[in-house]
Amino acid sequence: MDGAPNDLRTLRYVAEITRRLAKMLSRTRYQMLAYFLEMTAVEAESLADEQDPEQRRASKSPQARG
C-alpha cells in the first residue's frame, strides 16, 4: 500500500493542473476543451476523494481552496 498515497497525490495534481489549464483556455475560443479539462479535473478529484475521505474534508475547507 506504499503507492496509494502517491496515487492520491498524483490524482490531486492532475486535477489541479487540468483545472489551471481549463481556466487559461476558458479565456479563449476553446470553450469545449476547457469544459473537458474541467470535467477531467473533477473526475480525478472525485477518484482521490473516494479513496481518501479524510483528505476530502481537509481539501474542501475554505483555507485550502484559496
Secondary structure in CASP SS format (residue, H / E / C, confidence):
PFRMAT SS
TARGET T0000
AUTHOR 0000-0000-0000
METHOD secondary structure of the structure
MODEL  1
M C 1.00
D C 1.00
G H 1.00
A H 1.00
P H 1.00
N H 1.00
D H 1.00
L H 1.00
R H 1.00
T H 1.00
L H 1.00
R H 1.00
Y H 1.00
V H 1.00
A H 1.00
E H 1.00
I H 1.00
T H 1.00
R H 1.00
R H 1.00
L H 1.00
A H 1.00
K H 1.00
M H 1.00
L H 1.00
S C 1.00
R C 1.00
T C 1.00
R C 1.00
Y C 1.00
Q H 1.00
M H 1.00
L H 1.00
A H 1.00
Y H 1.00
F H 1.00
L H 1.00
E H 1.00
M H 1.00
T H 1.00
A H 1.00
V H 1.00
E H 1.00
A H 1.00
E H 1.00
S H 1.00
L H 1.00
A H 1.00
D H 1.00
E H 1.00
Q H 1.00
D C 1.00
P H 1.00
E H 1.00
Q H 1.00
R H 1.00
R H 1.00
A H 1.00
S H 1.00
K C 1.00
S C 1.00
P H 1.00
Q H 1.00
A H 1.00
R H 1.00
G C 1.00
END
